[in-house]
Amino acid sequence: MNKNDFMKQVSKFNMPDITEVKKTCNQQLNTDNKKQFSNIRFTRRAILTMIIICLCIMPVDSLAKNVIQHIKTILSSSEKVG
């Protein structure tokens, strides 16, 4: 098949213009990248929020354990005295 025959066969089909194809592909790539960056931002925010919550809860939990231990110590020492 020579070049002219090939071009005739291609022209028989309703082929889109190459500029339209490039434009469509670029638009799809841009929307996919925006979605991906949005997902990355959400994931980073979620992880940061969990870290902050854990850091806030852990000292309170530790403080609560210390207070309970202190109360138990006071109660046990007052039982021994009384």
PyMOL Python script that loads the backbone (N, CA, C, O; Angstrom):
from pymol import cmd

cmd.read_pdbstr("""\
ATOM      1  N   MET A   1       0.860  -1.167   0.000  1.00  0.00           N
ATOM      2  CA  MET A   1       0.000   0.000   0.000  1.00  0.00           C
ATOM      3  C   MET A   1       0.908   1.231   0.000  1.00  0.00           C
ATOM      4  O   MET A   1       1.816   1.358   0.821  1.00  0.00           O
ATOM      5  N   ASN A   2       0.642   2.105  -0.916  1.00  0.00           N
ATOM      6  CA  ASN A   2       1.460   3.312  -0.969  1.00  0.00           C
ATOM      7  C   ASN A   2       0.820   4.426  -0.141  1.00  0.00           C
ATOM      8  O   ASN A   2      -0.242   4.249   0.456  1.00  0.00           O
ATOM      9  N   LYS A   3       1.462   5.521  -0.122  1.00  0.00           N
ATOM     10  CA  LYS A   3       1.030   6.641   0.717  1.00  0.00           C
ATOM     11  C   LYS A   3      -0.332   7.179   0.288  1.00  0.00           C
ATOM     12  O   LYS A   3      -1.169   7.480   1.139  1.00  0.00           O
ATOM     13  N   ASN A   4      -0.564   7.303  -1.002  1.00  0.00           N
ATOM     14  CA  ASN A   4      -1.837   7.845  -1.485  1.00  0.00           C
ATOM     15  C   ASN A   4      -3.007   6.931  -1.138  1.00  0.00           C
ATOM     16  O   ASN A   4      -4.064   7.403  -0.719  1.00  0.00           O
ATOM     17  N   ASP A   5      -2.819   5.623  -1.313  1.00  0.00           N
ATOM     18  CA  ASP A   5      -3.883   4.679  -0.954  1.00  0.00           C
ATOM     19  C   ASP A   5      -4.196   4.736   0.536  1.00  0.00           C
ATOM     20  O   ASP A   5      -5.353   4.690   0.953  1.00  0.00           O
ATOM     21  N   PHE A   6      -3.147   4.837   1.310  1.00  0.00           N
ATOM     22  CA  PHE A   6      -3.333   4.936   2.764  1.00  0.00           C
ATOM     23  C   PHE A   6      -4.111   6.204   3.131  1.00  0.00           C
ATOM     24  O   PHE A   6      -5.022   6.158   3.956  1.00  0.00           O
ATOM     25  N   MET A   7      -3.754   7.316   2.525  1.00  0.00           N
ATOM     26  CA  MET A   7      -4.430   8.581   2.818  1.00  0.00           C
ATOM     27  C   MET A   7      -5.895   8.534   2.373  1.00  0.00           C
ATOM     28  O   MET A   7      -6.754   9.118   3.033  1.00  0.00           O
ATOM     29  N   LYS A   8      -6.188   7.854   1.273  1.00  0.00           N
ATOM     30  CA  LYS A   8      -7.571   7.716   0.818  1.00  0.00           C
ATOM     31  C   LYS A   8      -8.388   6.896   1.806  1.00  0.00           C
ATOM     32  O   LYS A   8      -9.537   7.228   2.096  1.00  0.00           O
ATOM     33  N   GLN A   9      -7.794   5.824   2.322  1.00  0.00           N
ATOM     34  CA  GLN A   9      -8.506   5.009   3.304  1.00  0.00           C
ATOM     35  C   GLN A   9      -8.756   5.781   4.592  1.00  0.00           C
ATOM     36  O   GLN A   9      -9.819   5.663   5.202  1.00  0.00           O
ATOM     37  N   VAL A  10      -7.781   6.560   4.994  1.00  0.00           N
ATOM     38  CA  VAL A  10      -7.950   7.358   6.206  1.00  0.00           C
ATOM     39  C   VAL A  10      -9.022   8.399   5.994  1.00  0.00           C
ATOM     40  O   VAL A  10      -9.820   8.651   6.897  1.00  0.00           O
ATOM     41  N   SER A  11      -9.064   9.018   4.815  1.00  0.00           N
ATOM     42  CA  SER A  11     -10.053  10.059   4.560  1.00  0.00           C
ATOM     43  C   SER A  11     -11.467   9.497   4.477  1.00  0.00           C
ATOM     44  O   SER A  11     -12.430  10.236   4.683  1.00  0.00           O
ATOM     45  N   LYS A  12     -11.616   8.202   4.178  1.00  0.00           N
ATOM     46  CA  LYS A  12     -12.943   7.582   4.133  1.00  0.00           C
ATOM     47  C   LYS A  12     -13.571   7.537   5.524  1.00  0.00           C
ATOM     48  O   LYS A  12     -14.786   7.672   5.672  1.00  0.00           O
ATOM     49  N   PHE A  13     -12.748   7.349   6.521  1.00  0.00           N
ATOM     50  CA  PHE A  13     -13.249   7.306   7.891  1.00  0.00           C
ATOM     51  C   PHE A  13     -13.364   8.725   8.430  1.00  0.00           C
ATOM     52  O   PHE A  13     -12.651   9.630   7.997  1.00  0.00           O
ATOM     53  N   ASN A  14     -14.249   8.897   9.356  1.00  0.00           N
ATOM     54  CA  ASN A  14     -14.443  10.209   9.964  1.00  0.00           C
ATOM     55  C   ASN A  14     -13.437  10.369  11.101  1.00  0.00           C
ATOM     56  O   ASN A  14     -13.770  10.164  12.268  1.00  0.00           O
ATOM     57  N   MET A  15     -12.245  10.725  10.760  1.00  0.00           N
ATOM     58  CA  MET A  15     -11.166  10.859  11.730  1.00  0.00           C
ATOM     59  C   MET A  15     -11.190  12.264  12.330  1.00  0.00           C
ATOM     60  O   MET A  15     -11.362  13.237  11.596  1.00  0.00           O
ATOM     61  N   PRO A  16     -11.023  12.389  13.633  1.00  0.00           N
ATOM     62  CA  PRO A  16     -10.993  13.724  14.235  1.00  0.00           C
ATOM     63  C   PRO A  16      -9.696  14.447  13.902  1.00  0.00           C
ATOM     64  O   PRO A  16      -8.675  13.837  13.582  1.00  0.00           O
ATOM     65  N   ASP A  17      -9.776  15.741  13.989  1.00  0.00           N
ATOM     66  CA  ASP A  17      -8.601  16.565  13.737  1.00  0.00           C
ATOM     67  C   ASP A  17      -7.597  16.365  14.875  1.00  0.00           C
ATOM     68  O   ASP A  17      -7.985  16.224  16.035  1.00  0.00           O
ATOM     69  N   ILE A  18      -6.323  16.353  14.539  1.00  0.00           N
ATOM     70  CA  ILE A  18      -5.292  16.079  15.543  1.00  0.00           C
ATOM     71  C   ILE A  18      -5.258  17.168  16.619  1.00  0.00           C
ATOM     72  O   ILE A  18      -4.943  16.882  17.774  1.00  0.00           O
ATOM     73  N   THR A  19      -5.573  18.395  16.257  1.00  0.00           N
ATOM     74  CA  THR A  19      -5.571  19.470  17.262  1.00  0.00           C
ATOM     75  C   THR A  19      -6.697  19.267  18.273  1.00  0.00           C
ATOM     76  O   THR A  19      -6.539  19.561  19.458  1.00  0.00           O
ATOM     77  N   GLU A  20      -7.840  18.759  17.791  1.00  0.00           N
ATOM     78  CA  GLU A  20      -8.936  18.471  18.715  1.00  0.00           C
ATOM     79  C   GLU A  20      -8.565  17.345  19.669  1.00  0.00           C
ATOM     80  O   GLU A  20      -8.885  17.393  20.857  1.00  0.00           O
ATOM     81  N   VAL A  21      -7.895  16.343  19.145  1.00  0.00           N
ATOM     82  CA  VAL A  21      -7.475  15.220  19.976  1.00  0.00           C
ATOM     83  C   VAL A  21      -6.488  15.690  21.041  1.00  0.00           C
ATOM     84  O   VAL A  21      -6.607  15.306  22.205  1.00  0.00           O
ATOM     85  N   LYS A  22      -5.526  16.505  20.661  1.00  0.00           N
ATOM     86  CA  LYS A  22      -4.553  17.038  21.624  1.00  0.00           C
ATOM     87  C   LYS A  22      -5.245  17.873  22.692  1.00  0.00           C
ATOM     88  O   LYS A  22      -4.935  17.768  23.879  1.00  0.00           O
ATOM     89  N   LYS A  23      -6.185  18.702  22.256  1.00  0.00           N
ATOM     90  CA  LYS A  23      -6.898  19.574  23.187  1.00  0.00           C
ATOM     91  C   LYS A  23      -7.693  18.747  24.203  1.00  0.00           C
ATOM     92  O   LYS A  23      -7.674  19.032  25.400  1.00  0.00           O
ATOM     93  N   THR A  24      -8.388  17.724  23.708  1.00  0.00           N
ATOM     94  CA  THR A  24      -9.172  16.861  24.587  1.00  0.00           C
ATOM     95  C   THR A  24      -8.277  16.111  25.574  1.00  0.00           C
ATOM     96  O   THR A  24      -8.605  16.008  26.756  1.00  0.00           O
ATOM     97  N   CYS A  25      -7.167  15.596  25.097  1.00  0.00           N
ATOM     98  CA  CYS A  25      -6.235  14.867  25.968  1.00  0.00           C
ATOM     99  C   CYS A  25      -5.669  15.786  27.048  1.00  0.00           C
ATOM    100  O   CYS A  25      -5.576  15.394  28.211  1.00  0.00           O
ATOM    101  N   ASN A  26      -5.294  16.995  26.669  1.00  0.00           N
ATOM    102  CA  ASN A  26      -4.763  17.948  27.652  1.00  0.00           C
ATOM    103  C   ASN A  26      -5.801  18.313  28.697  1.00  0.00           C
ATOM    104  O   ASN A  26      -5.474  18.450  29.876  1.00  0.00           O
ATOM    105  N   GLN A  27      -7.058  18.474  28.275  1.00  0.00           N
ATOM    106  CA  GLN A  27      -8.115  18.780  29.243  1.00  0.00           C
ATOM    107  C   GLN A  27      -8.314  17.634  30.221  1.00  0.00           C
ATOM    108  O   GLN A  27      -8.480  17.857  31.420  1.00  0.00           O
ATOM    109  N   GLN A  28      -8.296  16.414  29.713  1.00  0.00           N
ATOM    110  CA  GLN A  28      -8.456  15.257  30.595  1.00  0.00           C
ATOM    111  C   GLN A  28      -7.296  15.135  31.569  1.00  0.00           C
ATOM    112  O   GLN A  28      -7.491  14.806  32.739  1.00  0.00           O
ATOM    113  N   LEU A  29      -6.095  15.399  31.088  1.00  0.00           N
ATOM    114  CA  LEU A  29      -4.932  15.336  31.974  1.00  0.00           C
ATOM    115  C   LEU A  29      -5.016  16.400  33.061  1.00  0.00           C
ATOM    116  O   LEU A  29      -4.684  16.134  34.216  1.00  0.00           O
ATOM    117  N   ASN A  30      -5.453  17.589  32.703  1.00  0.00           N
ATOM    118  CA  ASN A  30      -5.552  18.663  33.687  1.00  0.00           C
ATOM    119  C   ASN A  30      -6.599  18.353  34.744  1.00  0.00           C
ATOM    120  O   ASN A  30      -6.362  18.602  35.926  1.00  0.00           O
ATOM    121  N   THR A  31      -7.747  17.818  34.355  1.00  0.00           N
ATOM    122  CA  THR A  31      -8.763  17.500  35.353  1.00  0.00           C
ATOM    123  C   THR A  31      -8.315  16.351  36.241  1.00  0.00           C
ATOM    124  O   THR A  31      -8.593  16.357  37.440  1.00  0.00           O
ATOM    125  N   ASP A  32      -7.622  15.358  35.673  1.00  0.00           N
ATOM    126  CA  ASP A  32      -7.120  14.245  36.486  1.00  0.00           C
ATOM    127  C   ASP A  32      -6.084  14.730  37.483  1.00  0.00           C
ATOM    128  O   ASP A  32      -6.083  14.280  38.629  1.00  0.00           O
ATOM    129  N   ASN A  33      -5.198  15.638  37.078  1.00  0.00           N
ATOM    130  CA  ASN A  33      -4.184  16.167  37.989  1.00  0.00           C
ATOM    131  C   ASN A  33      -4.824  16.975  39.103  1.00  0.00           C
ATOM    132  O   ASN A  33      -4.377  16.903  40.248  1.00  0.00           O
ATOM    133  N   LYS A  34      -5.867  17.746  38.793  1.00  0.00           N
ATOM    134  CA  LYS A  34      -6.537  18.536  39.831  1.00  0.00           C
ATOM    135  C   LYS A  34      -7.188  17.628  40.860  1.00  0.00           C
ATOM    136  O   LYS A  34      -7.122  17.893  42.060  1.00  0.00           O
ATOM    137  N   LYS A  35      -7.822  16.547  40.386  1.00  0.00           N
ATOM    138  CA  LYS A  35      -8.442  15.602  41.313  1.00  0.00           C
ATOM    139  C   LYS A  35      -7.391  14.938  42.186  1.00  0.00           C
ATOM    140  O   LYS A  35      -7.599  14.744  43.384  1.00  0.00           O
ATOM    141  N   GLN A  36      -6.266  14.591  41.585  1.00  0.00           N
ATOM    142  CA  GLN A  36      -5.202  13.926  42.335  1.00  0.00           C
ATOM    143  C   GLN A  36      -4.634  14.864  43.397  1.00  0.00           C
ATOM    144  O   GLN A  36      -4.411  14.446  44.533  1.00  0.00           O
ATOM    145  N   PHE A  37      -4.396  16.130  43.038  1.00  0.00           N
ATOM    146  CA  PHE A  37      -3.878  17.078  44.015  1.00  0.00           C
ATOM    147  C   PHE A  37      -4.899  17.341  45.114  1.00  0.00           C
ATOM    148  O   PHE A  37      -4.531  17.524  46.275  1.00  0.00           O
ATOM    149  N   SER A  38      -6.174  17.360  44.756  1.00  0.00           N
ATOM    150  CA  SER A  38      -7.219  17.540  45.759  1.00  0.00           C
ATOM    151  C   SER A  38      -7.220  16.376  46.735  1.00  0.00           C
ATOM    152  O   SER A  38      -7.348  16.578  47.942  1.00  0.00           O
ATOM    153  N   ASN A  39      -7.077  15.155  46.222  1.00  0.00           N
ATOM    154  CA  ASN A  39      -7.028  13.978  47.098  1.00  0.00           C
ATOM    155  C   ASN A  39      -5.803  14.005  48.000  1.00  0.00           C
ATOM    156  O   ASN A  39      -5.882  13.625  49.168  1.00  0.00           O
ATOM    157  N   ILE A  40      -4.677  14.451  47.469  1.00  0.00           N
ATOM    158  CA  ILE A  40      -3.458  14.537  48.272  1.00  0.00           C
ATOM    159  C   ILE A  40      -3.634  15.565  49.378  1.00  0.00           C
ATOM    160  O   ILE A  40      -3.230  15.322  50.516  1.00  0.00           O
ATOM    161  N   ARG A  41      -4.226  16.703  49.065  1.00  0.00           N
ATOM    162  CA  ARG A  41      -4.463  17.737  50.090  1.00  0.00           C
ATOM    163  C   ARG A  41      -5.379  17.211  51.188  1.00  0.00           C
ATOM    164  O   ARG A  41      -5.119  17.419  52.373  1.00  0.00           O
ATOM    165  N   PHE A  42      -6.456  16.526  50.788  1.00  0.00           N
ATOM    166  CA  PHE A  42      -7.384  15.990  51.779  1.00  0.00           C
ATOM    167  C   PHE A  42      -6.689  14.970  52.673  1.00  0.00           C
ATOM    168  O   PHE A  42      -6.889  14.964  53.888  1.00  0.00           O
ATOM    169  N   THR A  43      -5.878  14.117  52.077  1.00  0.00           N
ATOM    170  CA  THR A  43      -5.167  13.102  52.852  1.00  0.00           C
ATOM    171  C   THR A  43      -4.197  13.752  53.827  1.00  0.00           C
ATOM    172  O   THR A  43      -4.108  13.339  54.983  1.00  0.00           O
ATOM    173  N   ARG A  44      -3.481  14.752  53.377  1.00  0.00           N
ATOM    174  CA  ARG A  44      -2.553  15.450  54.278  1.00  0.00           C
ATOM    175  C   ARG A  44      -3.294  16.102  55.429  1.00  0.00           C
ATOM    176  O   ARG A  44      -2.850  16.034  56.575  1.00  0.00           O
ATOM    177  N   ARG A  45      -4.421  16.733  55.133  1.00  0.00           N
ATOM    178  CA  ARG A  45      -5.198  17.370  56.213  1.00  0.00           C
ATOM    179  C   ARG A  45      -5.729  16.343  57.201  1.00  0.00           C
ATOM    180  O   ARG A  45      -5.720  16.572  58.410  1.00  0.00           O
ATOM    181  N   ALA A  46      -6.192  15.211  56.683  1.00  0.00           N
ATOM    182  CA  ALA A  46      -6.718  14.168  57.565  1.00  0.00           C
ATOM    183  C   ALA A  46      -5.626  13.618  58.475  1.00  0.00           C
ATOM    184  O   ALA A  46      -5.850  13.426  59.670  1.00  0.00           O
ATOM    185  N   ILE A  47      -4.458  13.367  57.919  1.00  0.00           N
ATOM    186  CA  ILE A  47      -3.342  12.845  58.717  1.00  0.00           C
ATOM    187  C   ILE A  47      -2.916  13.868  59.763  1.00  0.00           C
ATOM    188  O   ILE A  47      -2.676  13.514  60.918  1.00  0.00           O
ATOM    189  N   LEU A  48      -2.822  15.129  59.368  1.00  0.00           N
ATOM    190  CA  LEU A  48      -2.430  16.173  60.316  1.00  0.00           C
ATOM    191  C   LEU A  48      -3.455  16.307  61.433  1.00  0.00           C
ATOM    192  O   LEU A  48      -3.092  16.496  62.594  1.00  0.00           O
ATOM    193  N   THR A  49      -4.725  16.211  61.088  1.00  0.00           N
ATOM    194  CA  THR A  49      -5.776  16.287  62.105  1.00  0.00           C
ATOM    195  C   THR A  49      -5.673  15.120  63.082  1.00  0.00           C
ATOM    196  O   THR A  49      -5.816  15.313  64.290  1.00  0.00           O
ATOM    197  N   MET A  50      -5.431  13.930  62.583  1.00  0.00           N
ATOM    198  CA  MET A  50      -5.292  12.770  63.458  1.00  0.00           C
ATOM    199  C   MET A  50      -4.088  12.903  64.381  1.00  0.00           C
ATOM    200  O   MET A  50      -4.161  12.543  65.556  1.00  0.00           O
ATOM    201  N   ILE A  51      -2.993  13.412  63.860  1.00  0.00           N
ATOM    202  CA  ILE A  51      -1.797  13.608  64.688  1.00  0.00           C
ATOM    203  C   ILE A  51      -2.084  14.609  65.788  1.00  0.00           C
ATOM    204  O   ILE A  51      -1.721  14.388  66.943  1.00  0.00           O
ATOM    205  N   ILE A  52      -2.734  15.709  65.440  1.00  0.00           N
ATOM    206  CA  ILE A  52      -3.053  16.735  66.445  1.00  0.00           C
ATOM    207  C   ILE A  52      -3.992  16.172  67.505  1.00  0.00           C
ATOM    208  O   ILE A  52      -3.806  16.416  68.697  1.00  0.00           O
ATOM    209  N   ILE A  53      -4.999  15.420  67.075  1.00  0.00           N
ATOM    210  CA  ILE A  53      -5.936  14.835  68.047  1.00  0.00           C
ATOM    211  C   ILE A  53      -5.207  13.857  68.964  1.00  0.00           C
ATOM    212  O   ILE A  53      -5.430  13.860  70.175  1.00  0.00           O
ATOM    213  N   CYS A  54      -4.347  13.028  68.400  1.00  0.00           N
ATOM    214  CA  CYS A  54      -3.602  12.068  69.221  1.00  0.00           C
ATOM    215  C   CYS A  54      -2.684  12.776  70.208  1.00  0.00           C
ATOM    216  O   CYS A  54      -2.567  12.360  71.361  1.00  0.00           O
ATOM    217  N   LEU A  55      -2.041  13.836  69.762  1.00  0.00           N
ATOM    218  CA  LEU A  55      -1.158  14.575  70.662  1.00  0.00           C
ATOM    219  C   LEU A  55      -1.938  15.272  71.761  1.00  0.00           C
ATOM    220  O   LEU A  55      -1.429  15.441  72.869  1.00  0.00           O
ATOM    221  N   CYS A  56      -3.167  15.679  71.469  1.00  0.00           N
ATOM    222  CA  CYS A  56      -3.985  16.322  72.494  1.00  0.00           C
ATOM    223  C   CYS A  56      -4.566  15.301  73.468  1.00  0.00           C
ATOM    224  O   CYS A  56      -4.678  15.586  74.660  1.00  0.00           O
ATOM    225  N   ILE A  57      -4.931  14.136  72.989  1.00  0.00           N
ATOM    226  CA  ILE A  57      -5.561  13.130  73.845  1.00  0.00           C
ATOM    227  C   ILE A  57      -4.537  12.399  74.698  1.00  0.00           C
ATOM    228  O   ILE A  57      -4.812  12.096  75.860  1.00  0.00           O
ATOM    229  N   MET A  58      -3.372  12.111  74.154  1.00  0.00           N
ATOM    230  CA  MET A  58      -2.374  11.331  74.895  1.00  0.00           C
ATOM    231  C   MET A  58      -1.955  11.998  76.199  1.00  0.00           C
ATOM    232  O   MET A  58      -1.899  11.313  77.220  1.00  0.00           O
ATOM    233  N   PRO A  59      -1.656  13.303  76.222  1.00  0.00           N
ATOM    234  CA  PRO A  59      -1.312  13.904  77.517  1.00  0.00           C
ATOM    235  C   PRO A  59      -2.468  13.876  78.502  1.00  0.00           C
ATOM    236  O   PRO A  59      -2.248  13.702  79.700  1.00  0.00           O
ATOM    237  N   VAL A  60      -3.691  14.044  78.026  1.00  0.00           N
ATOM    238  CA  VAL A  60      -4.854  14.000  78.910  1.00  0.00           C
ATOM    239  C   VAL A  60      -5.011  12.601  79.470  1.00  0.00           C
ATOM    240  O   VAL A  60      -5.287  12.430  80.658  1.00  0.00           O
ATOM    241  N   ASP A  61      -4.837  11.601  78.621  1.00  0.00           N
ATOM    242  CA  ASP A  61      -4.937  10.214  79.059  1.00  0.00           C
ATOM    243  C   ASP A  61      -3.844   9.913  80.081  1.00  0.00           C
ATOM    244  O   ASP A  61      -4.100   9.274  81.102  1.00  0.00           O
ATOM    245  N   SER A  62      -2.647  10.368  79.806  1.00  0.00           N
ATOM    246  CA  SER A  62      -1.542  10.153  80.733  1.00  0.00           C
ATOM    247  C   SER A  62      -1.794  10.879  82.049  1.00  0.00           C
ATOM    248  O   SER A  62      -1.526  10.335  83.120  1.00  0.00           O
ATOM    249  N   LEU A  63      -2.305  12.097  81.973  1.00  0.00           N
ATOM    250  CA  LEU A  63      -2.617  12.863  83.183  1.00  0.00           C
ATOM    251  C   LEU A  63      -3.704  12.160  83.982  1.00  0.00           C
ATOM    252  O   LEU A  63      -3.637  12.092  85.210  1.00  0.00           O
ATOM    253  N   ALA A  64      -4.709  11.635  83.280  1.00  0.00           N
ATOM    254  CA  ALA A  64      -5.797  10.925  83.971  1.00  0.00           C
ATOM    255  C   ALA A  64      -5.259   9.688  84.680  1.00  0.00           C
ATOM    256  O   ALA A  64      -5.643   9.407  85.815  1.00  0.00           O
ATOM    257  N   LYS A  65      -4.374   8.950  84.020  1.00  0.00           N
ATOM    258  CA  LYS A  65      -3.787   7.776  84.661  1.00  0.00           C
ATOM    259  C   LYS A  65      -2.990   8.165  85.894  1.00  0.00           C
ATOM    260  O   LYS A  65      -3.052   7.479  86.915  1.00  0.00           O
ATOM    261  N   ASN A  66      -2.250   9.248  85.811  1.00  0.00           N
ATOM    262  CA  ASN A  66      -1.466   9.703  86.961  1.00  0.00           C
ATOM    263  C   ASN A  66      -2.369  10.131  88.106  1.00  0.00           C
ATOM    264  O   ASN A  66      -2.079   9.845  89.268  1.00  0.00           O
ATOM    265  N   VAL A  67      -3.461  10.813  87.786  1.00  0.00           N
ATOM    266  CA  VAL A  67      -4.392  11.252  88.836  1.00  0.00           C
ATOM    267  C   VAL A  67      -5.046  10.047  89.489  1.00  0.00           C
ATOM    268  O   VAL A  67      -5.166   9.998  90.713  1.00  0.00           O
ATOM    269  N   ILE A  68      -5.468   9.082  88.697  1.00  0.00           N
ATOM    270  CA  ILE A  68      -6.088   7.870  89.265  1.00  0.00           C
ATOM    271  C   ILE A  68      -5.093   7.114  90.137  1.00  0.00           C
ATOM    272  O   ILE A  68      -5.446   6.640  91.216  1.00  0.00           O
ATOM    273  N   GLN A  69      -3.861   7.000  89.677  1.00  0.00           N
ATOM    274  CA  GLN A  69      -2.832   6.325  90.469  1.00  0.00           C
ATOM    275  C   GLN A  69      -2.586   7.078  91.775  1.00  0.00           C
ATOM    276  O   GLN A  69      -2.410   6.465  92.828  1.00  0.00           O
ATOM    277  N   HIS A  70      -2.575   8.397  91.701  1.00  0.00           N
ATOM    278  CA  HIS A  70      -2.364   9.211  92.906  1.00  0.00           C
ATOM    279  C   HIS A  70      -3.525   9.023  93.884  1.00  0.00           C
ATOM    280  O   HIS A  70      -3.308   8.904  95.090  1.00  0.00           O
ATOM    281  N   ILE A  71      -4.757   8.996  93.367  1.00  0.00           N
ATOM    282  CA  ILE A  71      -5.922   8.793  94.237  1.00  0.00           C
ATOM    283  C   ILE A  71      -5.871   7.409  94.878  1.00  0.00           C
ATOM    284  O   ILE A  71      -6.158   7.266  96.066  1.00  0.00           O
ATOM    285  N   LYS A  72      -5.510   6.398  94.106  1.00  0.00           N
ATOM    286  CA  LYS A  72      -5.396   5.047  94.673  1.00  0.00           C
ATOM    287  C   LYS A  72      -4.334   4.998  95.762  1.00  0.00           C
ATOM    288  O   LYS A  72      -4.507   4.342  96.790  1.00  0.00           O
ATOM    289  N   THR A  73      -3.229   5.703  95.519  1.00  0.00           N
ATOM    290  CA  THR A  73      -2.166   5.723  96.514  1.00  0.00           C
ATOM    291  C   THR A  73      -2.646   6.405  97.796  1.00  0.00           C
ATOM    292  O   THR A  73      -2.371   5.928  98.897  1.00  0.00           O
ATOM    293  N   ILE A  74      -3.348   7.498  97.654  1.00  0.00           N
ATOM    294  CA  ILE A  74      -3.877   8.230  98.836  1.00  0.00           C
ATOM    295  C   ILE A  74      -4.876   7.341  99.571  1.00  0.00           C
ATOM    296  O   ILE A  74      -4.817   7.238 100.796  1.00  0.00           O
ATOM    297  N   LEU A  75      -5.781   6.703  98.854  1.00  0.00           N
ATOM    298  CA  LEU A  75      -6.779   5.862  99.495  1.00  0.00           C
ATOM    299  C   LEU A  75      -6.146   4.663 100.195  1.00  0.00           C
ATOM    300  O   LEU A  75      -6.546   4.306 101.303  1.00  0.00           O
ATOM    301  N   SER A  76      -5.169   4.047  99.556  1.00  0.00           N
ATOM    302  CA  SER A  76      -4.528   2.902 100.174  1.00  0.00           C
ATOM    303  C   SER A  76      -3.716   3.323 101.399  1.00  0.00           C
ATOM    304  O   SER A  76      -3.656   2.588 102.384  1.00  0.00           O
ATOM    305  N   SER A  77      -3.100   4.487 101.344  1.00  0.00           N
ATOM    306  CA  SER A  77      -2.320   4.934 102.515  1.00  0.00           C
ATOM    307  C   SER A  77      -3.239   5.349 103.647  1.00  0.00           C
ATOM    308  O   SER A  77      -2.898   5.168 104.816  1.00  0.00           O
ATOM    309  N   SER A  78      -4.427   5.915 103.314  1.00  0.00           N
ATOM    310  CA  SER A  78      -5.356   6.303 104.399  1.00  0.00           C
ATOM    311  C   SER A  78      -5.995   5.078 105.019  1.00  0.00           C
ATOM    312  O   SER A  78      -6.344   5.109 106.199  1.00  0.00           O
ATOM    313  N   GLU A  79      -6.163   3.993 104.266  1.00  0.00           N
ATOM    314  CA  GLU A  79      -6.712   2.767 104.837  1.00  0.00           C
ATOM    315  C   GLU A  79      -5.710   2.145 105.808  1.00  0.00           C
ATOM    316  O   GLU A  79      -6.094   1.588 106.837  1.00  0.00           O
ATOM    317  N   LYS A  80      -4.416   2.245 105.471  1.00  0.00           N
ATOM    318  CA  LYS A  80      -3.402   1.682 106.347  1.00  0.00           C
ATOM    319  C   LYS A  80      -3.329   2.467 107.648  1.00  0.00           C
ATOM    320  O   LYS A  80      -3.122   1.891 108.716  1.00  0.00           O
ATOM    321  N   VAL A  81      -3.500   3.787 107.558  1.00  0.00           N
ATOM    322  CA  VAL A  81      -3.400   4.629 108.743  1.00  0.00           C
ATOM    323  C   VAL A  81      -4.627   4.447 109.620  1.00  0.00           C
ATOM    324  O   VAL A  81      -4.498   4.333 110.839  1.00  0.00           O
ATOM    325  N   GLY A  82      -5.794   4.416 109.037  1.00  0.00           N
ATOM    326  CA  GLY A  82      -7.036   4.384 109.799  1.00  0.00           C
ATOM    327  C   GLY A  82      -7.475   3.063 110.164  1.00  0.00           C
ATOM    328  O   GLY A  82      -8.513   2.914 110.810  1.00  0.00           O
TER     329      GLY A  82
END
""", "prot")
cmd.dss("prot")
cmd.show_as("cartoon", "prot")
cmd.util.cbc("prot")
cmd.orient("prot")
